[in-house]
Amino acid sequence: MPGAGSSSSAEDLLAGELPGDTMEETLQRLRQCVEEAKYFEALQQYKSLAARRKPEAAEVLCSGAIAMLTHRQGEEGFELGMLLVDHLTSADHEVSAGSVLRVRAVSDALRE
C-alpha cells in the first residue's frame, strides 16, 4: 500500500521533528516557528510533540509556554503551562525539584 510506511514520518514532521533530530534541535525549530509569528502552528506542534514524547513532555511544554509568553501570546502560553501542570500532577509522574523549577519559570514568564 503506497505511503503506508510514511505515516510515522508525516506525524514526526507535524510534531516539528525531523528524522535524526535531537530534542534540543526539535525545540529550537519550534522556537523558530514562534519567532516567525506562526503561533497556532507552533502551539499545535508543541502539543503534538508533548503527547508523543511523554518522557520529555515537561521539557517540551515548559519550553513552549515560555516561548509563547515571551512573544506576548498569553492564551497559547497559558494553555501550554496548564498542560505542563496537568502532566506534572498526573499519577505517573513524580514531582521533583526540576518540575518545580519548570513551573516557576512559566509562572515568571506569565508575570513579564
C-alpha positions as CSV (number, residue, x, y, z in Angstrom):
1,M,0.0,0.0,0.0
2,P,1.6,3.3,-1.1
3,G,2.5,5.6,1.7
4,A,1.7,3.1,4.5
5,G,5.2,3.3,5.9
6,S,5.3,7.1,5.7
7,S,2.7,7.9,8.3
8,S,5.2,7.9,11.1
9,S,7.4,10.4,9.1
10,A,4.4,12.6,8.4
11,E,3.5,12.5,12.1
12,D,7.1,13.4,13.0
13,L,7.0,16.4,10.7
14,L,3.7,17.6,12.1
15,A,5.2,17.4,15.6
16,G,8.2,19.5,14.5
17,E,10.5,16.5,14.5
18,L,12.8,15.6,11.7
19,P,14.5,12.1,11.5
20,G,17.7,12.1,13.4
21,D,17.0,15.3,15.3
22,T,17.8,15.6,19.0
23,M,15.2,17.0,21.3
24,E,17.1,20.3,21.5
25,E,17.1,20.6,17.7
26,T,13.4,20.0,17.6
27,L,12.7,22.5,20.3
28,Q,14.9,25.0,18.5
29,R,12.9,24.5,15.3
30,L,9.7,25.1,17.3
31,R,11.1,28.3,18.9
32,Q,12.0,29.5,15.4
33,C,8.3,28.9,14.4
34,V,7.3,31.2,17.3
35,E,9.9,33.7,16.2
36,E,8.3,33.7,12.8
37,A,4.9,34.5,14.4
38,K,3.5,31.1,13.4
39,Y,1.8,30.9,16.8
40,F,-1.0,28.5,16.0
41,E,1.2,26.1,14.1
42,A,3.8,26.2,16.9
43,L,1.1,25.6,19.6
44,Q,-0.2,22.5,17.7
45,Q,3.3,21.2,17.2
46,Y,4.3,21.7,20.9
47,K,1.1,19.8,22.0
48,S,1.6,17.0,19.5
49,L,5.3,16.6,20.4
50,A,4.4,16.5,24.2
51,A,1.7,13.9,23.6
52,R,4.1,11.7,21.5
53,R,7.2,12.1,23.7
54,K,5.9,11.6,27.2
55,P,9.3,11.3,28.8
56,E,10.2,14.7,27.5
57,A,6.7,16.2,27.8
58,A,7.6,18.5,30.7
59,E,10.6,19.9,28.8
60,V,8.5,20.4,25.7
61,L,5.6,22.1,27.4
62,C,7.8,24.4,29.5
63,S,9.8,25.4,26.5
64,G,6.7,26.1,24.5
65,A,4.9,28.0,27.3
66,I,7.9,30.3,27.8
67,A,8.4,30.9,24.1
68,M,4.8,31.9,23.6
69,L,4.7,34.1,26.7
70,T,7.9,35.8,25.7
71,H,6.2,36.7,22.4
72,R,3.1,38.1,24.2
73,Q,1.0,35.1,23.2
74,G,-0.8,34.8,26.6
75,E,-3.5,32.3,25.7
76,E,-1.2,29.9,24.0
77,G,1.4,30.2,26.7
78,F,-1.2,29.7,29.4
79,E,-2.6,26.6,27.6
80,L,0.8,25.0,27.4
81,G,1.5,26.0,31.0
82,M,-1.7,24.3,32.1
83,L,-0.8,21.2,30.1
84,L,2.5,21.2,31.9
85,V,0.8,21.3,35.3
86,D,-1.6,18.6,34.2
87,H,1.4,16.5,33.1
88,L,3.3,17.1,36.3
89,T,0.3,16.2,38.6
90,S,-0.6,13.0,36.7
91,A,-0.3,9.8,38.7
92,D,2.6,8.5,36.6
93,H,4.9,11.5,37.2
94,E,6.9,12.2,40.4
95,V,7.3,15.8,41.4
96,S,10.9,16.8,41.6
97,A,13.0,19.9,42.0
98,G,13.2,20.2,38.2
99,S,9.4,20.0,38.0
100,V,9.1,22.9,40.5
101,L,11.6,24.9,38.6
102,R,9.8,24.4,35.3
103,V,6.5,25.6,36.8
104,R,8.3,28.6,38.4
105,A,9.9,29.5,35.0
106,V,6.5,29.5,33.3
107,S,5.0,31.5,36.2
108,D,7.8,34.1,35.9
109,A,7.2,34.3,32.2
110,L,3.5,34.9,32.8
111,R,4.3,37.9,35.0
112,E,6.6,39.6,32.5
